[in-house]
Amino acid sequence: MNVGEEWQKITVLCLAIILLPKFSYYYTLCFLAIPFILMLNTPSQKIHYIYLVEFIIIFFPWLYFPIDKVNYMNGEEMSHILSWGHVVTYIGIVLMVVTLLVDGIIQQKRHVRIKEM
């Protein structure tokens, strides 16, 4: 059973690389460049516009207004400045996860319906 496009499967793996560790630095977003390029090289569908907006939100950290300094394990070397850009990026990541889940469920139902015919 092959449901979903290749770039969607790679996106899920890249999101796991980014979201599973307790803390991921901003550079880990470069992993999402691979599925983004693969998506651009596939025939366009209406749902791709939603994914395109989500990729733009994730890749465009245009709001660098510091919110607070996050200090991990009470050490200065483990501190990190949290900004609105981080918040917007993670909102984009969560939206992409939800979109992938909903799109996967719809594709699975469509695949089962076609198989039953």
PyMOL CGO cylinders between C-alpha atoms (Angstrom):
from pymol import cmd
from pymol.cgo import CYLINDER

trace = [
    CYLINDER, 0.00, 0.00, 0.00, 1.58, 3.24, -1.18, 0.3, 1, 1, 1, 1, 1, 1,
    CYLINDER, 1.58, 3.24, -1.18, -0.46, 6.16, 0.13, 0.3, 1, 1, 1, 1, 1, 1,
    CYLINDER, -0.46, 6.16, 0.13, 0.98, 9.67, 0.05, 0.3, 1, 1, 1, 1, 1, 1,
    CYLINDER, 0.98, 9.67, 0.05, 3.68, 11.26, -1.99, 0.3, 1, 1, 1, 1, 1, 1,
    CYLINDER, 3.68, 11.26, -1.99, 7.37, 10.69, -1.42, 0.3, 1, 1, 1, 1, 1, 1,
    CYLINDER, 7.37, 10.69, -1.42, 7.97, 14.27, -0.28, 0.3, 1, 1, 1, 1, 1, 1,
    CYLINDER, 7.97, 14.27, -0.28, 5.25, 13.90, 2.37, 0.3, 1, 1, 1, 1, 1, 1,
    CYLINDER, 5.25, 13.90, 2.37, 6.92, 10.81, 3.82, 0.3, 1, 1, 1, 1, 1, 1,
    CYLINDER, 6.92, 10.81, 3.82, 10.28, 12.56, 3.88, 0.3, 1, 1, 1, 1, 1, 1,
    CYLINDER, 10.28, 12.56, 3.88, 8.66, 15.60, 5.54, 0.3, 1, 1, 1, 1, 1, 1,
    CYLINDER, 8.66, 15.60, 5.54, 7.34, 13.39, 8.34, 0.3, 1, 1, 1, 1, 1, 1,
    CYLINDER, 7.34, 13.39, 8.34, 10.82, 11.96, 8.91, 0.3, 1, 1, 1, 1, 1, 1,
    CYLINDER, 10.82, 11.96, 8.91, 12.39, 15.44, 8.92, 0.3, 1, 1, 1, 1, 1, 1,
    CYLINDER, 12.39, 15.44, 8.92, 9.78, 16.73, 11.35, 0.3, 1, 1, 1, 1, 1, 1,
    CYLINDER, 9.78, 16.73, 11.35, 10.57, 13.81, 13.64, 0.3, 1, 1, 1, 1, 1, 1,
    CYLINDER, 10.57, 13.81, 13.64, 14.27, 14.77, 13.54, 0.3, 1, 1, 1, 1, 1, 1,
    CYLINDER, 14.27, 14.77, 13.54, 13.33, 18.32, 14.53, 0.3, 1, 1, 1, 1, 1, 1,
    CYLINDER, 13.33, 18.32, 14.53, 10.59, 17.65, 17.10, 0.3, 1, 1, 1, 1, 1, 1,
    CYLINDER, 10.59, 17.65, 17.10, 11.73, 14.52, 18.95, 0.3, 1, 1, 1, 1, 1, 1,
    CYLINDER, 11.73, 14.52, 18.95, 14.78, 15.94, 20.76, 0.3, 1, 1, 1, 1, 1, 1,
    CYLINDER, 14.78, 15.94, 20.76, 14.09, 18.00, 23.87, 0.3, 1, 1, 1, 1, 1, 1,
    CYLINDER, 14.09, 18.00, 23.87, 15.76, 21.00, 22.23, 0.3, 1, 1, 1, 1, 1, 1,
    CYLINDER, 15.76, 21.00, 22.23, 16.56, 21.59, 18.56, 0.3, 1, 1, 1, 1, 1, 1,
    CYLINDER, 16.56, 21.59, 18.56, 18.61, 24.51, 17.35, 0.3, 1, 1, 1, 1, 1, 1,
    CYLINDER, 18.61, 24.51, 17.35, 17.33, 26.65, 14.50, 0.3, 1, 1, 1, 1, 1, 1,
    CYLINDER, 17.33, 26.65, 14.50, 19.70, 25.11, 11.96, 0.3, 1, 1, 1, 1, 1, 1,
    CYLINDER, 19.70, 25.11, 11.96, 17.78, 21.81, 12.11, 0.3, 1, 1, 1, 1, 1, 1,
    CYLINDER, 17.78, 21.81, 12.11, 15.15, 23.47, 9.90, 0.3, 1, 1, 1, 1, 1, 1,
    CYLINDER, 15.15, 23.47, 9.90, 17.55, 22.96, 6.98, 0.3, 1, 1, 1, 1, 1, 1,
    CYLINDER, 17.55, 22.96, 6.98, 16.38, 19.32, 6.96, 0.3, 1, 1, 1, 1, 1, 1,
    CYLINDER, 16.38, 19.32, 6.96, 13.02, 20.59, 5.66, 0.3, 1, 1, 1, 1, 1, 1,
    CYLINDER, 13.02, 20.59, 5.66, 14.67, 21.98, 2.53, 0.3, 1, 1, 1, 1, 1, 1,
    CYLINDER, 14.67, 21.98, 2.53, 14.78, 18.46, 1.06, 0.3, 1, 1, 1, 1, 1, 1,
    CYLINDER, 14.78, 18.46, 1.06, 11.01, 17.82, 1.15, 0.3, 1, 1, 1, 1, 1, 1,
    CYLINDER, 11.01, 17.82, 1.15, 10.37, 21.43, 0.11, 0.3, 1, 1, 1, 1, 1, 1,
    CYLINDER, 10.37, 21.43, 0.11, 12.42, 20.99, -3.08, 0.3, 1, 1, 1, 1, 1, 1,
    CYLINDER, 12.42, 20.99, -3.08, 10.79, 17.60, -3.73, 0.3, 1, 1, 1, 1, 1, 1,
    CYLINDER, 10.79, 17.60, -3.73, 7.33, 19.17, -3.32, 0.3, 1, 1, 1, 1, 1, 1,
    CYLINDER, 7.33, 19.17, -3.32, 8.18, 21.90, -5.83, 0.3, 1, 1, 1, 1, 1, 1,
    CYLINDER, 8.18, 21.90, -5.83, 9.23, 19.23, -8.34, 0.3, 1, 1, 1, 1, 1, 1,
    CYLINDER, 9.23, 19.23, -8.34, 5.93, 17.30, -8.13, 0.3, 1, 1, 1, 1, 1, 1,
    CYLINDER, 5.93, 17.30, -8.13, 2.84, 18.09, -10.21, 0.3, 1, 1, 1, 1, 1, 1,
    CYLINDER, 2.84, 18.09, -10.21, 0.87, 20.83, -8.47, 0.3, 1, 1, 1, 1, 1, 1,
    CYLINDER, 0.87, 20.83, -8.47, -2.30, 20.09, -6.51, 0.3, 1, 1, 1, 1, 1, 1,
    CYLINDER, -2.30, 20.09, -6.51, -4.52, 22.48, -4.57, 0.3, 1, 1, 1, 1, 1, 1,
    CYLINDER, -4.52, 22.48, -4.57, -3.28, 21.10, -1.23, 0.3, 1, 1, 1, 1, 1, 1,
    CYLINDER, -3.28, 21.10, -1.23, 0.29, 22.06, -2.20, 0.3, 1, 1, 1, 1, 1, 1,
    CYLINDER, 0.29, 22.06, -2.20, -0.60, 25.73, -1.72, 0.3, 1, 1, 1, 1, 1, 1,
    CYLINDER, -0.60, 25.73, -1.72, -1.37, 25.06, 1.94, 0.3, 1, 1, 1, 1, 1, 1,
    CYLINDER, -1.37, 25.06, 1.94, 1.96, 23.26, 2.34, 0.3, 1, 1, 1, 1, 1, 1,
    CYLINDER, 1.96, 23.26, 2.34, 3.73, 26.10, 0.51, 0.3, 1, 1, 1, 1, 1, 1,
    CYLINDER, 3.73, 26.10, 0.51, 2.36, 28.67, 2.98, 0.3, 1, 1, 1, 1, 1, 1,
    CYLINDER, 2.36, 28.67, 2.98, 3.44, 26.46, 5.89, 0.3, 1, 1, 1, 1, 1, 1,
    CYLINDER, 3.44, 26.46, 5.89, 6.96, 26.08, 4.46, 0.3, 1, 1, 1, 1, 1, 1,
    CYLINDER, 6.96, 26.08, 4.46, 7.16, 29.87, 4.05, 0.3, 1, 1, 1, 1, 1, 1,
    CYLINDER, 7.16, 29.87, 4.05, 6.09, 30.37, 7.68, 0.3, 1, 1, 1, 1, 1, 1,
    CYLINDER, 6.09, 30.37, 7.68, 8.70, 27.86, 8.84, 0.3, 1, 1, 1, 1, 1, 1,
    CYLINDER, 8.70, 27.86, 8.84, 11.59, 29.14, 6.70, 0.3, 1, 1, 1, 1, 1, 1,
    CYLINDER, 11.59, 29.14, 6.70, 10.95, 32.84, 7.20, 0.3, 1, 1, 1, 1, 1, 1,
    CYLINDER, 10.95, 32.84, 7.20, 11.92, 33.79, 10.77, 0.3, 1, 1, 1, 1, 1, 1,
    CYLINDER, 11.92, 33.79, 10.77, 11.16, 37.46, 10.24, 0.3, 1, 1, 1, 1, 1, 1,
    CYLINDER, 11.16, 37.46, 10.24, 10.20, 38.31, 13.79, 0.3, 1, 1, 1, 1, 1, 1,
    CYLINDER, 10.20, 38.31, 13.79, 13.34, 38.47, 15.89, 0.3, 1, 1, 1, 1, 1, 1,
    CYLINDER, 13.34, 38.47, 15.89, 11.96, 40.35, 18.86, 0.3, 1, 1, 1, 1, 1, 1,
    CYLINDER, 11.96, 40.35, 18.86, 13.30, 38.67, 22.00, 0.3, 1, 1, 1, 1, 1, 1,
    CYLINDER, 13.30, 38.67, 22.00, 10.68, 37.37, 24.42, 0.3, 1, 1, 1, 1, 1, 1,
    CYLINDER, 10.68, 37.37, 24.42, 12.82, 35.90, 27.16, 0.3, 1, 1, 1, 1, 1, 1,
    CYLINDER, 12.82, 35.90, 27.16, 16.11, 34.18, 27.81, 0.3, 1, 1, 1, 1, 1, 1,
    CYLINDER, 16.11, 34.18, 27.81, 15.61, 30.46, 28.33, 0.3, 1, 1, 1, 1, 1, 1,
    CYLINDER, 15.61, 30.46, 28.33, 18.20, 28.89, 30.59, 0.3, 1, 1, 1, 1, 1, 1,
    CYLINDER, 18.20, 28.89, 30.59, 18.67, 25.12, 30.43, 0.3, 1, 1, 1, 1, 1, 1,
    CYLINDER, 18.67, 25.12, 30.43, 20.11, 23.34, 33.48, 0.3, 1, 1, 1, 1, 1, 1,
    CYLINDER, 20.11, 23.34, 33.48, 20.93, 26.66, 35.19, 0.3, 1, 1, 1, 1, 1, 1,
    CYLINDER, 20.93, 26.66, 35.19, 24.10, 27.24, 33.17, 0.3, 1, 1, 1, 1, 1, 1,
    CYLINDER, 24.10, 27.24, 33.17, 24.99, 30.29, 31.11, 0.3, 1, 1, 1, 1, 1, 1,
    CYLINDER, 24.99, 30.29, 31.11, 26.45, 28.11, 28.34, 0.3, 1, 1, 1, 1, 1, 1,
    CYLINDER, 26.45, 28.11, 28.34, 23.04, 26.45, 27.95, 0.3, 1, 1, 1, 1, 1, 1,
    CYLINDER, 23.04, 26.45, 27.95, 21.04, 29.68, 27.64, 0.3, 1, 1, 1, 1, 1, 1,
    CYLINDER, 21.04, 29.68, 27.64, 19.02, 30.51, 24.56, 0.3, 1, 1, 1, 1, 1, 1,
    CYLINDER, 19.02, 30.51, 24.56, 17.10, 33.64, 23.55, 0.3, 1, 1, 1, 1, 1, 1,
    CYLINDER, 17.10, 33.64, 23.55, 13.49, 32.87, 22.71, 0.3, 1, 1, 1, 1, 1, 1,
    CYLINDER, 13.49, 32.87, 22.71, 12.03, 35.21, 20.09, 0.3, 1, 1, 1, 1, 1, 1,
    CYLINDER, 12.03, 35.21, 20.09, 8.72, 35.67, 18.29, 0.3, 1, 1, 1, 1, 1, 1,
    CYLINDER, 8.72, 35.67, 18.29, 10.36, 34.13, 15.22, 0.3, 1, 1, 1, 1, 1, 1,
    CYLINDER, 10.36, 34.13, 15.22, 10.77, 30.87, 17.13, 0.3, 1, 1, 1, 1, 1, 1,
    CYLINDER, 10.77, 30.87, 17.13, 7.13, 30.95, 18.16, 0.3, 1, 1, 1, 1, 1, 1,
    CYLINDER, 7.13, 30.95, 18.16, 5.94, 31.59, 14.58, 0.3, 1, 1, 1, 1, 1, 1,
    CYLINDER, 5.94, 31.59, 14.58, 8.22, 28.85, 13.24, 0.3, 1, 1, 1, 1, 1, 1,
    CYLINDER, 8.22, 28.85, 13.24, 6.90, 26.28, 15.70, 0.3, 1, 1, 1, 1, 1, 1,
    CYLINDER, 6.90, 26.28, 15.70, 3.32, 27.30, 14.94, 0.3, 1, 1, 1, 1, 1, 1,
    CYLINDER, 3.32, 27.30, 14.94, 4.14, 26.62, 11.27, 0.3, 1, 1, 1, 1, 1, 1,
    CYLINDER, 4.14, 26.62, 11.27, 5.61, 23.23, 12.19, 0.3, 1, 1, 1, 1, 1, 1,
    CYLINDER, 5.61, 23.23, 12.19, 2.53, 22.28, 14.20, 0.3, 1, 1, 1, 1, 1, 1,
    CYLINDER, 2.53, 22.28, 14.20, 0.27, 23.40, 11.33, 0.3, 1, 1, 1, 1, 1, 1,
    CYLINDER, 0.27, 23.40, 11.33, 2.31, 21.26, 8.95, 0.3, 1, 1, 1, 1, 1, 1,
    CYLINDER, 2.31, 21.26, 8.95, 2.02, 18.22, 11.23, 0.3, 1, 1, 1, 1, 1, 1,
    CYLINDER, 2.02, 18.22, 11.23, -1.77, 18.69, 11.43, 0.3, 1, 1, 1, 1, 1, 1,
    CYLINDER, -1.77, 18.69, 11.43, -2.05, 19.19, 7.66, 0.3, 1, 1, 1, 1, 1, 1,
    CYLINDER, -2.05, 19.19, 7.66, 0.03, 16.06, 7.00, 0.3, 1, 1, 1, 1, 1, 1,
    CYLINDER, 0.03, 16.06, 7.00, -2.15, 14.04, 9.38, 0.3, 1, 1, 1, 1, 1, 1,
    CYLINDER, -2.15, 14.04, 9.38, -5.43, 15.23, 7.89, 0.3, 1, 1, 1, 1, 1, 1,
    CYLINDER, -5.43, 15.23, 7.89, -4.15, 14.84, 4.32, 0.3, 1, 1, 1, 1, 1, 1,
    CYLINDER, -4.15, 14.84, 4.32, -2.87, 11.33, 5.13, 0.3, 1, 1, 1, 1, 1, 1,
    CYLINDER, -2.87, 11.33, 5.13, -6.24, 10.30, 6.58, 0.3, 1, 1, 1, 1, 1, 1,
    CYLINDER, -6.24, 10.30, 6.58, -8.07, 11.65, 3.52, 0.3, 1, 1, 1, 1, 1, 1,
    CYLINDER, -8.07, 11.65, 3.52, -5.65, 9.88, 1.15, 0.3, 1, 1, 1, 1, 1, 1,
    CYLINDER, -5.65, 9.88, 1.15, -6.00, 6.63, 3.11, 0.3, 1, 1, 1, 1, 1, 1,
    CYLINDER, -6.00, 6.63, 3.11, -9.81, 6.76, 2.95, 0.3, 1, 1, 1, 1, 1, 1,
    CYLINDER, -9.81, 6.76, 2.95, -9.68, 7.54, -0.76, 0.3, 1, 1, 1, 1, 1, 1,
    CYLINDER, -9.68, 7.54, -0.76, -7.27, 4.64, -1.33, 0.3, 1, 1, 1, 1, 1, 1,
    CYLINDER, -7.27, 4.64, -1.33, -9.52, 2.20, 0.58, 0.3, 1, 1, 1, 1, 1, 1,
    CYLINDER, -9.52, 2.20, 0.58, -12.60, 3.41, -1.30, 0.3, 1, 1, 1, 1, 1, 1,
    CYLINDER, -12.60, 3.41, -1.30, -10.88, 2.89, -4.67, 0.3, 1, 1, 1, 1, 1, 1,
    CYLINDER, -10.88, 2.89, -4.67, -9.64, -0.55, -3.58, 0.3, 1, 1, 1, 1, 1, 1,
    CYLINDER, -9.64, -0.55, -3.58, -13.19, -1.63, -2.62, 0.3, 1, 1, 1, 1, 1, 1,
    CYLINDER, -13.19, -1.63, -2.62, -14.56, -0.76, -6.06, 0.3, 1, 1, 1, 1, 1, 1,
]
cmd.load_cgo(trace, "trace")
